[in-house]
Amino acid sequence: MNPLAELGKSLILFGVLLIVVGMVTLLLPKLSQLPRLPGDILIRRGNFTFYFPLATCLLLSLLLTLIFNLLRR
């Protein structure tokens, strides 16, 4: 295939990736208000707070895996 065509495809892919990152950046403040799932870890000790969204990470991983597998077919 033509190297120039490959460059064009790469630039389009990079542009789409930048758009997606921009949209996520705009939506991030709204996403931080999501409710905590039962499997998320929250530890409060005095003036120290540790929060690790374990259940949220697992759920997002599962959803993204399903989406990417459907797109790959």
N, C-alpha and C positions, 0 to 999 in steps of 0.2 A: 504494500500500500504506500501511497505517497506520503513522505515525511511531513509535508505541509498540512495534509489532511489530519495526520496524527496530532500535530501541534494545535490545530483548530479544535479538535475534540477535547484535548487536554485543557485548553483555555475555556471552553464552554463548561466543562466539568468544574473547573476552578471557580468560575463565575457563579454557578449554581450553588456550590459549597459556600461561597461568601454570602449569598443571599440567605441561605439557611442559617448560617451563623448569625447574621444580622437580625433575622426574625427571632431567633432564640434569645438574643441579647435584649431585644425589645420586650419579649414576653417573660423574661426572667423574674422581674419584680412580682408579677402576678403568680408565677409558679412557686415562689417562696412561701405563699400563703396557703399551700395545699395542706390538708389535714394530715396529722401523723398517723401512720398505720400501726396496728398492734405489735408488729415485730420490730419496730424502730427502737433503738437503744437511746435512752436519755438518763444521764447521771448528773445530779446536782449535789454539790458538796460546798457549802459556804458560798464563796464568791466565784466558784468554778463550775462551769456547765459544759458537759460533753454530750454532743448529739451525733449519733451515727444512724442514718436512715437505711438500715439493713433491709427491711421489707420493701421499702420503696426502690432500692437499688435492684433487688431481685425481680420485682415486678417490671421495672423499666427494661431490664436485661431480657426478660422473657418476651415482652412486647416488641422490642427492637429485633430480636432474633427471628420472631415470626414474620415481621415486616420484611426483613432482608431476605429471608428464605422465599417468601412469596415473590419478591422482585427478581430474584435470581432465576426463577423458573421460566 
